[in-house]
Amino acid sequence: MTTTSSITEPKSKLCNSADFRTIIRNKTPLMDVRAPVEFEKGAFNNSVNLPLMNNDERAAVGLCYKNSGQAAAINLGNELVSGRNKAERLKKWQKFAQENPQGYLYCFRGGLRSKTTQRWLKESGIDYPLLIGGYKALRQFLISELEQIVQHPLIILAGNTGCGKTPFLAHCKNSIDLEAAAGHRGSSFGGFVNAQSNQINFENKLAEQYITGNYAINQSLILEDEGRIIGSVHLPDSLRQAMALAPIVVIEESFEYRLEHIYQEYIVKMTEDFQSTYGTEQGFIHFSQYLEQGLFKIRKRLGTQRYSQLKKVQNIALTQQLTGQSHYHLNWLKPLLCEYYDPMYQYQLGLKAERVIFRGNNAQCLTFIHS
């Protein structure tokens, strides 16, 4: 990548923690010029991947650097990203810069790739700021912010499956939604249409959510009761340990209330989401697979015989749903609550009974929290 130019050096932006905090709170657009493979491993909510080099080009330049040194690697990079390749990528950078004049661009450490992108933009007439320190610096800042969460007084929100803990959090200005950051609801049926966050993105989203909340350091934070693992990601150790000591508020709602809630969540909402994403026919196929996989995950806890029975009821419900009779799903959701979720959750809650400071329905718990 070209390292010298007769033009004036493009502007940079030196970012300290206050700058990073402002970038997150303002949801400032970020142009990530790392290779796609790097972006997939970890990124930020408001970042868009517009790479200087694709995965193969990055690998070739890296190998050249290892074997022949920096100068040879730079020459190879200039050769690989030239002509039509360079023009096409420059056009995308220009479009992003023009649409997001308040944004920044960065690579992994704020080094050669981001400076090259910045220089080429400058040569085209666009002076776009560089995020000093790049992805690594902002990532380290977010990790340090995660540790700030446990400095707050924490209150844990618990309750049987279907009692509405996640919607409850939306009514609390001082809440942290762990499941939203994880992209998973934590149960065997907890997945969404989109793939859940990987561990790095979960931590990034959790820190971004905390920063956006702009909480006073002595303000209590409400978090939903979660195990160590949410889907395929795990809670930071310090947060898990703090949650294990925090007082608990328990939402208690009737069985009928909870059954209707999970019916709406698992059946009605998920059918709509899959079909809006994949189309009516393919969406229903994906939805059916989602339900089948969810039940399969808990087959050992249900026992082979009971699993087979519920599987048959679930298959009948899926067939009936095609005729417009979705309520047949209640025939397997009801025993799922009675025989699996409720006993498991009551056992787990029993282990924490001494930490419970309030019990009540949604309205009563909300009044208690706000008071």
Order of alpha helices (4+ residues) and beta strands (2+ residues): alpha-beta-alpha-beta-alpha-alpha-alpha-beta-alpha-alpha-beta-alpha-beta-alpha-alpha-beta-beta-beta-alpha-beta-alpha-alpha-alpha-alpha-alpha-alpha-alpha-beta-alpha
